[in-house]
Amino acid sequence: MTEETREVRGRIPKSLKIAFEIACARLEITQTAALEEAIKEWLKKHESTSSDK
């Protein structure tokens, strides 16, 4: 069973977007997969620090 998905939007500098697209192509992964991984890592980092407050 596939998990329901939602769209995430944001604005980043053009140079960062181009670097991201190139990195995804080189690694042969989708931008969606890379963003999901990055968001999960970001949440891990910030959830551990927010529980300390």
C-alpha distance matrix in Angstrom:
0.0 3.8 6.6 9.3 12.3 16.0 19.1 21.6 25.2 28.4 31.6 32.8 35.9 36.0 36.9 33.9 31.5 33.2 33.1 29.4 28.8 31.1 29.5 26.0 27.5 29.5 26.5 24.5 21.6 20.3 21.8 18.4 17.6 21.2 21.2 18.1 20.0 23.2 22.0 20.5 23.9 25.8 24.2 25.0 28.5 29.2 27.5 29.8 32.8 32.2 32.2 35.7 37.1
3.8 0.0 3.8 6.4 8.8 12.5 15.4 18.0 21.5 24.7 27.9 29.1 32.2 32.2 33.2 30.3 27.8 29.6 29.7 25.9 25.3 27.8 26.3 22.8 24.5 26.7 23.9 21.8 18.7 17.0 18.3 14.8 14.4 18.0 17.8 14.9 17.1 20.2 18.9 17.9 21.4 23.1 21.7 22.9 26.3 26.8 25.6 28.1 30.9 30.2 30.6 34.1 35.4
6.6 3.8 0.0 3.8 6.3 9.9 13.1 15.4 19.1 22.2 25.6 27.0 30.3 30.7 31.8 28.7 26.5 28.7 28.7 24.9 24.7 27.4 25.9 22.6 24.7 26.9 24.1 22.5 19.1 17.1 17.6 13.9 13.7 17.0 16.0 12.9 15.4 18.1 16.3 15.4 19.1 20.4 18.7 20.1 23.5 23.7 22.4 25.1 27.7 26.8 27.3 30.8 32.0
9.3 6.4 3.8 0.0 3.8 7.0 10.5 13.3 16.9 20.3 23.7 25.6 29.0 29.4 31.0 28.1 25.6 28.0 28.5 24.7 24.5 27.5 26.4 23.1 25.2 27.8 25.4 23.7 20.1 17.6 17.6 13.8 14.6 17.7 16.1 13.5 16.7 18.7 16.6 16.4 20.2 20.9 19.2 21.3 24.4 24.1 23.0 26.1 28.3 27.1 27.9 31.5 32.2
12.3 8.8 6.3 3.8 0.0 3.8 6.9 9.7 13.2 16.6 20.0 21.8 25.2 25.6 27.3 24.4 21.9 24.4 25.0 21.3 21.1 24.3 23.4 20.2 22.5 25.2 23.0 21.5 17.9 15.0 14.4 10.7 12.2 14.9 12.9 10.9 14.4 16.1 14.0 14.6 18.2 18.6 17.5 19.9 22.6 22.3 21.8 25.0 26.9 25.8 27.1 30.5 31.0
16.0 12.5 9.9 7.0 3.8 0.0 3.8 6.6 10.0 13.5 17.0 19.3 22.8 23.5 25.4 22.7 20.3 23.1 24.0 20.5 20.4 24.0 23.3 20.4 22.8 25.7 23.9 22.6 19.0 15.9 14.4 11.1 13.3 15.2 12.6 11.3 15.1 15.8 13.4 14.8 18.3 17.9 16.9 19.9 22.2 21.4 21.2 24.7 26.1 24.8 26.5 29.7 29.9
19.1 15.4 13.1 10.5 6.9 3.8 0.0 3.8 6.6 10.3 13.6 16.0 19.4 19.9 22.1 19.6 17.0 19.9 21.1 17.8 17.7 21.4 21.1 18.5 20.8 23.9 22.6 21.4 18.0 14.6 12.5 9.8 12.8 14.1 11.2 11.1 14.9 15.0 12.9 15.2 18.2 17.4 17.2 20.5 22.2 21.4 21.9 25.3 26.3 25.2 27.4 30.3 30.3
21.6 18.0 15.4 13.3 9.7 6.6 3.8 0.0 3.8 7.0 10.5 12.8 16.4 17.5 19.6 16.9 14.8 18.1 19.1 15.9 16.5 20.1 19.7 17.6 20.4 23.1 21.9 21.4 18.0 14.9 12.0 9.9 12.7 13.0 9.5 10.1 13.5 12.7 10.6 13.5 16.0 14.6 14.8 18.3 19.5 18.5 19.5 22.9 23.5 22.5 25.0 27.7 27.6
25.2 21.5 19.1 16.9 13.2 10.0 6.6 3.8 0.0 3.8 7.1 10.0 13.5 14.6 17.1 14.9 12.8 16.2 17.7 15.0 15.7 19.4 19.5 17.9 20.4 23.2 22.6 22.2 19.2 16.1 12.8 11.7 14.8 14.4 11.0 12.7 15.7 14.2 12.5 15.9 17.8 16.0 16.8 20.3 20.9 19.8 21.3 24.6 24.8 23.8 26.7 29.1 28.7
28.4 24.7 22.2 20.3 16.6 13.5 10.3 7.0 3.8 0.0 3.8 6.7 10.3 12.1 14.6 12.5 11.0 14.7 16.1 14.0 15.2 18.7 18.8 18.0 20.6 23.1 22.8 23.0 20.2 17.5 13.8 13.6 16.3 15.0 11.7 14.0 16.3 14.0 12.8 16.5 17.6 15.3 16.7 20.2 20.1 18.9 21.0 24.1 23.7 23.0 26.2 28.2 27.6
31.6 27.9 25.6 23.7 20.0 17.0 13.6 10.5 7.1 3.8 0.0 3.8 7.0 8.9 11.7 10.2 9.2 12.7 14.4 13.1 14.4 17.6 18.2 18.0 20.4 22.7 22.9 23.4 21.1 18.6 14.9 15.5 18.2 16.4 13.5 16.4 18.3 15.6 15.1 18.9 19.5 17.1 19.0 22.3 21.7 20.8 23.3 26.1 25.3 25.0 28.4 29.9 29.3
32.8 29.1 27.0 25.6 21.8 19.3 16.0 12.8 10.0 6.7 3.8 0.0 3.8 6.4 8.4 6.7 6.7 10.2 11.3 10.6 12.5 15.2 15.7 16.2 18.6 20.4 20.9 21.9 19.9 18.0 14.3 15.6 17.8 15.3 13.0 16.3 17.5 14.5 14.8 18.6 18.4 16.3 18.8 21.7 20.7 20.2 23.2 25.5 24.7 24.9 28.3 29.6 29.2
35.9 32.2 30.3 29.0 25.2 22.8 19.4 16.4 13.5 10.3 7.0 3.8 0.0 3.8 5.5 5.4 6.5 8.9 10.1 10.8 12.6 14.6 15.6 16.8 18.7 20.2 21.3 22.5 21.2 19.6 16.1 18.1 20.2 17.4 15.7 19.3 20.0 16.9 17.9 21.5 20.9 18.9 21.8 24.4 23.0 22.9 26.1 28.1 27.1 27.6 31.1 32.0 31.7
36.0 32.2 30.7 29.4 25.6 23.5 19.9 17.5 14.6 12.1 8.9 6.4 3.8 0.0 3.8 5.5 5.1 6.3 8.7 9.8 10.6 12.4 14.3 15.4 16.7 18.4 20.0 20.9 20.0 18.5 15.3 17.8 20.0 17.4 16.3 20.0 20.9 18.3 19.6 23.1 22.8 21.3 24.2 26.7 25.6 25.8 28.8 30.8 30.2 30.7 34.2 35.2 35.1
36.9 33.2 31.8 31.0 27.3 25.4 22.1 19.6 17.1 14.6 11.7 8.4 5.5 3.8 0.0 3.8 5.5 5.2 6.2 8.6 10.0 10.7 12.2 14.3 15.5 16.5 18.3 19.8 19.3 18.5 15.5 18.5 20.0 17.0 16.6 20.3 20.5 17.9 19.8 23.1 22.1 20.9 24.3 26.3 25.0 25.6 28.8 30.4 29.8 30.8 34.1 34.9 35.1
33.9 30.3 28.7 28.1 24.4 22.7 19.6 16.9 14.9 12.5 10.2 6.7 5.4 5.5 3.8 0.0 3.8 5.5 5.1 6.1 8.6 9.9 10.4 12.2 14.2 15.3 16.3 18.0 17.0 16.1 13.0 15.6 16.9 13.7 13.1 16.8 16.8 14.1 16.0 19.3 18.3 17.2 20.5 22.5 21.3 22.0 25.1 26.8 26.3 27.4 30.6 31.5 31.8
31.5 27.8 26.5 25.6 21.9 20.3 17.0 14.8 12.8 11.0 9.2 6.7 6.5 5.1 5.5 3.8 0.0 3.8 5.5 5.0 6.2 8.6 9.9 10.6 12.4 14.3 15.4 16.2 15.0 13.6 10.4 13.1 15.0 12.4 11.7 15.5 16.2 14.0 15.7 19.0 18.8 17.9 20.9 23.1 22.5 23.1 25.9 27.9 27.8 28.5 31.7 33.0 33.3
33.2 29.6 28.7 28.0 24.4 23.1 19.9 18.1 16.2 14.7 12.7 10.2 8.9 6.3 5.2 5.5 3.8 0.0 3.8 5.4 5.1 6.2 8.6 9.9 10.7 12.3 14.3 15.1 14.9 14.0 11.5 14.9 16.4 13.9 14.1 17.9 18.2 16.4 18.6 21.7 21.2 20.8 23.9 25.8 25.2 26.2 29.0 30.8 30.8 31.8 34.8 36.0 36.5
33.1 29.7 28.7 28.5 25.0 24.0 21.1 19.1 17.7 16.1 14.4 11.3 10.1 8.7 6.2 5.1 5.5 3.8 0.0 3.8 5.5 5.2 6.1 8.6 9.9 10.5 12.2 14.0 13.8 13.8 11.5 15.0 15.7 12.6 13.4 17.0 16.5 14.7 17.4 20.1 19.1 19.0 22.4 23.9 23.0 24.5 27.3 28.7 28.8 30.2 33.1 34.1 34.9
29.4 25.9 24.9 24.7 21.3 20.5 17.8 15.9 15.0 14.0 13.1 10.6 10.8 9.8 8.6 6.1 5.0 5.4 3.8 0.0 3.8 5.5 5.1 6.1 8.6 9.9 10.5 11.9 11.0 10.5 7.9 11.2 12.0 8.9 9.6 13.2 13.0 11.5 14.1 16.8 16.3 16.3 19.5 21.1 20.7 22.1 24.7 26.3 26.7 27.9 30.7 32.0 32.9
28.8 25.3 24.7 24.5 21.1 20.4 17.7 16.5 15.7 15.2 14.4 12.5 12.6 10.6 10.0 8.6 6.2 5.1 5.5 3.8 0.0 3.8 5.5 5.2 6.2 8.7 10.0 10.3 9.8 9.0 7.1 10.8 12.0 9.9 11.0 14.5 14.8 14.0 16.4 19.0 19.0 19.3 22.2 23.9 23.9 25.3 27.6 29.4 30.0 31.1 33.8 35.3 36.2
31.1 27.8 27.4 27.5 24.3 24.0 21.4 20.1 19.4 18.7 17.6 15.2 14.6 12.4 10.7 9.9 8.6 6.2 5.2 5.5 3.8 0.0 3.8 5.5 5.1 6.1 8.6 9.7 10.5 10.9 10.0 13.8 14.2 11.9 13.7 17.0 16.6 15.9 18.8 21.1 20.5 21.2 24.3 25.5 25.4 27.1 29.6 31.0 31.6 33.0 35.7 36.9 38.1
29.5 26.3 25.9 26.4 23.4 23.3 21.1 19.7 19.5 18.8 18.2 15.7 15.6 14.3 12.2 10.4 9.9 8.6 6.1 5.1 5.5 3.8 0.0 3.8 5.4 5.1 6.1 8.4 8.7 10.0 9.2 12.7 12.2 9.5 11.9 14.8 13.7 13.2 16.5 18.3 17.4 18.5 21.7 22.5 22.4 24.5 26.8 28.0 28.8 30.5 32.9 34.1 35.5
26.0 22.8 22.6 23.1 20.2 20.4 18.5 17.6 17.9 18.0 18.0 16.2 16.8 15.4 14.3 12.2 10.6 9.9 8.6 6.1 5.2 5.5 3.8 0.0 3.8 5.5 5.1 5.8 5.3 6.2 6.1 9.5 9.1 7.2 9.9 12.5 12.0 12.3 15.3 16.9 16.8 18.2 20.9 21.9 22.4 24.4 26.3 27.8 28.9 30.3 32.5 34.2 35.6
27.5 24.5 24.7 25.2 22.5 22.8 20.8 20.4 20.4 20.6 20.4 18.6 18.7 16.7 15.5 14.2 12.4 10.7 9.9 8.6 6.2 5.1 5.4 3.8 0.0 3.8 5.4 4.9 6.5 7.7 8.6 12.0 11.8 10.7 13.4 15.9 15.5 16.0 19.0 20.6 20.6 22.0 24.6 25.6 26.2 28.2 30.1 31.5 32.7 34.1 36.3 37.9 39.4
29.5 26.7 26.9 27.8 25.2 25.7 23.9 23.1 23.2 23.1 22.7 20.4 20.2 18.4 16.5 15.3 14.3 12.3 10.5 9.9 8.7 6.1 5.1 5.5 3.8 0.0 3.8 5.4 8.0 10.4 11.4 14.7 13.7 12.1 15.2 17.5 16.3 16.8 20.1 21.3 20.8 22.5 25.3 25.8 26.1 28.5 30.5 31.5 32.7 34.5 36.6 38.0 39.6
26.5 23.9 24.1 25.4 23.0 23.9 22.6 21.9 22.6 22.8 22.9 20.9 21.3 20.0 18.3 16.3 15.4 14.3 12.2 10.5 10.0 8.6 6.1 5.1 5.4 3.8 0.0 3.8 5.5 8.8 10.3 12.9 11.1 9.7 13.3 14.9 13.4 14.5 17.9 18.6 18.1 20.3 22.8 23.0 23.7 26.3 28.0 28.9 30.4 32.2 34.0 35.5 37.4
24.5 21.8 22.5 23.7 21.5 22.6 21.4 21.4 22.2 23.0 23.4 21.9 22.5 20.9 19.8 18.0 16.2 15.1 14.0 11.9 10.3 9.7 8.4 5.8 4.9 5.4 3.8 0.0 3.8 6.8 9.4 11.8 10.3 10.2 13.7 15.0 14.3 15.9 18.8 19.5 19.8 21.9 24.1 24.7 25.8 28.1 29.5 30.8 32.5 33.9 35.7 37.5 39.3
21.6 18.7 19.1 20.1 17.9 19.0 18.0 18.0 19.2 20.2 21.1 19.9 21.2 20.0 19.3 17.0 15.0 14.9 13.8 11.0 9.8 10.5 8.7 5.3 6.5 8.0 5.5 3.8 0.0 3.8 6.5 8.3 6.6 6.9 10.3 11.3 11.0 12.9 15.4 16.2 16.8 18.9 20.9 21.6 23.0 25.0 26.3 27.8 29.6 30.8 32.5 34.6 36.2
20.3 17.0 17.1 17.6 15.0 15.9 14.6 14.9 16.1 17.5 18.6 18.0 19.6 18.5 18.5 16.1 13.6 14.0 13.8 10.5 9.0 10.9 10.0 6.2 7.7 10.4 8.8 6.8 3.8 0.0 3.8 5.2 5.2 6.4 8.6 9.9 10.9 12.5 14.3 15.6 16.9 18.5 20.1 21.5 23.0 24.6 25.7 27.7 29.4 30.1 32.1 34.3 35.7
21.8 18.3 17.6 17.6 14.4 14.4 12.5 12.0 12.8 13.8 14.9 14.3 16.1 15.3 15.5 13.0 10.4 11.5 11.5 7.9 7.1 10.0 9.2 6.1 8.6 11.4 10.3 9.4 6.5 3.8 0.0 3.8 5.5 5.0 6.0 8.5 9.8 10.4 12.1 14.1 15.3 16.2 18.1 19.9 21.0 22.2 23.7 25.9 27.2 27.8 30.1 32.2 33.3
18.4 14.8 13.9 13.8 10.7 11.1 9.8 9.9 11.7 13.6 15.5 15.6 18.1 17.8 18.5 15.6 13.1 14.9 15.0 11.2 10.8 13.8 12.7 9.5 12.0 14.7 12.9 11.8 8.3 5.2 3.8 0.0 3.8 5.5 5.2 6.1 8.6 9.9 10.5 12.2 14.3 15.2 16.4 18.4 20.0 21.0 22.0 24.4 26.0 26.2 28.2 30.7 31.8
17.6 14.4 13.7 14.6 12.2 13.3 12.8 12.7 14.8 16.3 18.2 17.8 20.2 20.0 20.0 16.9 15.0 16.4 15.7 12.0 12.0 14.2 12.2 9.1 11.8 13.7 11.1 10.3 6.6 5.2 5.5 3.8 0.0 3.8 5.5 5.1 6.2 8.6 10.0 10.7 12.4 14.3 15.4 16.7 18.6 20.1 20.9 23.0 24.9 25.5 27.2 29.6 31.1
21.2 18.0 17.0 17.7 14.9 15.2 14.1 13.0 14.4 15.0 16.4 15.3 17.4 17.4 17.0 13.7 12.4 13.9 12.6 8.9 9.9 11.9 9.5 7.2 10.7 12.1 9.7 10.2 6.9 6.4 5.0 5.5 3.8 0.0 3.8 5.5 5.2 6.2 8.6 10.0 10.7 12.2 14.3 15.5 16.7 18.4 19.8 21.6 23.1 24.1 26.1 28.2 29.6
21.2 17.8 16.0 16.1 12.9 12.6 11.2 9.5 11.0 11.7 13.5 13.0 15.7 16.3 16.6 13.1 11.7 14.1 13.4 9.6 11.0 13.7 11.9 9.9 13.4 15.2 13.3 13.7 10.3 8.6 6.0 5.2 5.5 3.8 0.0 3.8 5.4 5.0 6.0 8.5 9.8 10.3 12.1 14.2 15.3 16.3 17.8 20.0 21.3 21.8 24.1 26.3 27.3
18.1 14.9 12.9 13.5 10.9 11.3 11.1 10.1 12.7 14.0 16.4 16.3 19.3 20.0 20.3 16.8 15.5 17.9 17.0 13.2 14.5 17.0 14.8 12.5 15.9 17.5 14.9 15.0 11.3 9.9 8.5 6.1 5.1 5.5 3.8 0.0 3.8 5.5 5.2 6.2 8.7 9.9 10.6 12.4 14.4 15.4 16.1 18.5 20.3 20.6 22.4 24.9 26.2
20.0 17.1 15.4 16.7 14.4 15.1 14.9 13.5 15.7 16.3 18.3 17.5 20.0 20.9 20.5 16.8 16.2 18.2 16.5 13.0 14.8 16.6 13.7 12.0 15.5 16.3 13.4 14.3 11.0 10.9 9.8 8.6 6.2 5.2 5.4 3.8 0.0 3.8 5.5 5.2 6.3 8.6 10.0 10.7 12.5 14.4 15.3 17.0 18.9 19.9 21.5 23.7 25.4
23.2 20.2 18.1 18.7 16.1 15.8 15.0 12.7 14.2 14.0 15.6 14.5 16.9 18.3 17.9 14.1 14.0 16.4 14.7 11.5 14.0 15.9 13.2 12.3 16.0 16.8 14.5 15.9 12.9 12.5 10.4 9.9 8.6 6.2 5.0 5.5 3.8 0.0 3.8 5.5 5.2 6.1 8.6 9.9 10.7 12.3 14.0 15.8 17.0 18.1 20.3 22.2 23.5
22.0 18.9 16.3 16.6 14.0 13.4 12.9 10.6 12.5 12.8 15.1 14.8 17.9 19.6 19.8 16.0 15.7 18.6 17.4 14.1 16.4 18.8 16.5 15.3 19.0 20.1 17.9 18.8 15.4 14.3 12.1 10.5 10.0 8.6 6.0 5.2 5.5 3.8 0.0 3.8 5.4 5.0 6.1 8.6 9.9 10.5 11.7 14.2 15.5 15.8 18.0 20.3 21.4
20.5 17.9 15.4 16.4 14.6 14.8 15.2 13.5 15.9 16.5 18.9 18.6 21.5 23.1 23.1 19.3 19.0 21.7 20.1 16.8 19.0 21.1 18.3 16.9 20.6 21.3 18.6 19.5 16.2 15.6 14.1 12.2 10.7 10.0 8.5 6.2 5.2 5.5 3.8 0.0 3.8 5.5 5.1 6.2 8.7 10.0 10.3 12.4 14.5 15.1 16.6 19.0 20.6
23.9 21.4 19.1 20.2 18.2 18.3 18.2 16.0 17.8 17.6 19.5 18.4 20.9 22.8 22.1 18.3 18.8 21.2 19.1 16.3 19.0 20.5 17.4 16.8 20.6 20.8 18.1 19.8 16.8 16.9 15.3 14.3 12.4 10.7 9.8 8.7 6.3 5.2 5.4 3.8 0.0 3.8 5.4 5.1 6.3 8.7 9.9 11.0 12.9 14.3 16.0 17.8 19.6
25.8 23.1 20.4 20.9 18.6 17.9 17.4 14.6 16.0 15.3 17.1 16.3 18.9 21.3 20.9 17.2 17.9 20.8 19.0 16.3 19.3 21.2 18.5 18.2 22.0 22.5 20.3 21.9 18.9 18.5 16.2 15.2 14.3 12.2 10.3 9.9 8.6 6.1 5.0 5.5 3.8 0.0 3.8 5.5 5.2 6.2 8.4 10.2 11.0 12.1 14.5 16.2 17.4
24.2 21.7 18.7 19.2 17.5 16.9 17.2 14.8 16.8 16.7 19.0 18.8 21.8 24.2 24.3 20.5 20.9 23.9 22.4 19.5 22.2 24.3 21.7 20.9 24.6 25.3 22.8 24.1 20.9 20.1 18.1 16.4 15.4 14.3 12.1 10.6 10.0 8.6 6.1 5.1 5.4 3.8 0.0 3.8 5.4 5.2 5.7 8.3 9.9 10.1 12.0 14.4 15.7
25.0 22.9 20.1 21.3 19.9 19.9 20.5 18.3 20.3 20.2 22.3 21.7 24.4 26.7 26.3 22.5 23.1 25.8 23.9 21.1 23.9 25.5 22.5 21.9 25.6 25.8 23.0 24.7 21.6 21.5 19.9 18.4 16.7 15.5 14.2 12.4 10.7 9.9 8.6 6.2 5.1 5.5 3.8 0.0 3.8 5.6 5.3 6.3 8.8 10.1 11.1 13.2 15.3
28.5 26.3 23.5 24.4 22.6 22.2 22.2 19.5 20.9 20.1 21.7 20.7 23.0 25.6 25.0 21.3 22.5 25.2 23.0 20.7 23.9 25.4 22.4 22.4 26.2 26.1 23.7 25.8 23.0 23.0 21.0 20.0 18.6 16.7 15.3 14.4 12.5 10.7 9.9 8.7 6.3 5.2 5.4 3.8 0.0 3.8 5.8 5.7 6.8 9.0 10.8 11.8 13.8
29.2 26.8 23.7 24.1 22.3 21.4 21.4 18.5 19.8 18.9 20.8 20.2 22.9 25.8 25.6 22.0 23.1 26.2 24.5 22.1 25.3 27.1 24.5 24.4 28.2 28.5 26.3 28.1 25.0 24.6 22.2 21.0 20.1 18.4 16.3 15.4 14.4 12.3 10.5 10.0 8.7 6.2 5.2 5.6 3.8 0.0 3.8 5.4 5.1 6.0 8.7 10.1 11.2
27.5 25.6 22.4 23.0 21.8 21.2 21.9 19.5 21.3 21.0 23.3 23.2 26.1 28.8 28.8 25.1 25.9 29.0 27.3 24.7 27.6 29.6 26.8 26.3 30.1 30.5 28.0 29.5 26.3 25.7 23.7 22.0 20.9 19.8 17.8 16.1 15.3 14.0 11.7 10.3 9.9 8.4 5.7 5.3 5.8 3.8 0.0 3.8 5.5 5.1 6.3 9.0 10.5
29.8 28.1 25.1 26.1 25.0 24.7 25.3 22.9 24.6 24.1 26.1 25.5 28.1 30.8 30.4 26.8 27.9 30.8 28.7 26.3 29.4 31.0 28.0 27.8 31.5 31.5 28.9 30.8 27.8 27.7 25.9 24.4 23.0 21.6 20.0 18.5 17.0 15.8 14.2 12.4 11.0 10.2 8.3 6.3 5.7 5.4 3.8 0.0 3.8 5.6 5.6 7.0 9.7
32.8 30.9 27.7 28.3 26.9 26.1 26.3 23.5 24.8 23.7 25.3 24.7 27.1 30.2 29.8 26.3 27.8 30.8 28.8 26.7 30.0 31.6 28.8 28.9 32.7 32.7 30.4 32.5 29.6 29.4 27.2 26.0 24.9 23.1 21.3 20.3 18.9 17.0 15.5 14.5 12.9 11.0 9.9 8.8 6.8 5.1 5.5 3.8 0.0 3.8 5.5 5.3 7.2
32.2 30.2 26.8 27.1 25.8 24.8 25.2 22.5 23.8 23.0 25.0 24.9 27.6 30.7 30.8 27.4 28.5 31.8 30.2 27.9 31.1 33.0 30.5 30.3 34.1 34.5 32.2 33.9 30.8 30.1 27.8 26.2 25.5 24.1 21.8 20.6 19.9 18.1 15.8 15.1 14.3 12.1 10.1 10.1 9.0 6.0 5.1 5.6 3.8 0.0 3.8 5.3 5.6
32.2 30.6 27.3 27.9 27.1 26.5 27.4 25.0 26.7 26.2 28.4 28.3 31.1 34.2 34.1 30.6 31.7 34.8 33.1 30.7 33.8 35.7 32.9 32.5 36.3 36.6 34.0 35.7 32.5 32.1 30.1 28.2 27.2 26.1 24.1 22.4 21.5 20.3 18.0 16.6 16.0 14.5 12.0 11.1 10.8 8.7 6.3 5.6 5.5 3.8 0.0 3.8 5.5
35.7 34.1 30.8 31.5 30.5 29.7 30.3 27.7 29.1 28.2 29.9 29.6 32.0 35.2 34.9 31.5 33.0 36.0 34.1 32.0 35.3 36.9 34.1 34.2 37.9 38.0 35.5 37.5 34.6 34.3 32.2 30.7 29.6 28.2 26.3 24.9 23.7 22.2 20.3 19.0 17.8 16.2 14.4 13.2 11.8 10.1 9.0 7.0 5.3 5.3 3.8 0.0 3.8
37.1 35.4 32.0 32.2 31.0 29.9 30.3 27.6 28.7 27.6 29.3 29.2 31.7 35.1 35.1 31.8 33.3 36.5 34.9 32.9 36.2 38.1 35.5 35.6 39.4 39.6 37.4 39.3 36.2 35.7 33.3 31.8 31.1 29.6 27.3 26.2 25.4 23.5 21.4 20.6 19.6 17.4 15.7 15.3 13.8 11.2 10.5 9.7 7.2 5.6 5.5 3.8 0.0
